[in-house]
């Protein structure tokens, strides 16, 4: 199960939850100042600092551009997908 703010957001086997994102997650390293443009142009589900750059994970059916690399899905990615999707829906 994936839980957020005390609610069950998704149930299922971990491998099935992760598998639902297979082939749809992409990562790219960017400069911090580029993040707003990436958030505008892509479905960014998470970002974190790595070696002074931002490592951004986006959800897309196809590789957004040649700079993106495929990312192996995790339960954390599933959580961020659910939470960012709910937040976007609430803000729409």
Helices and strands as residue ranges (DSSP letters): E 2-4, E 7-10, H 14-19, E 25-30, G 32-34, H 35-41, E 44-50, E 53-59, E 69-70, H 75-91
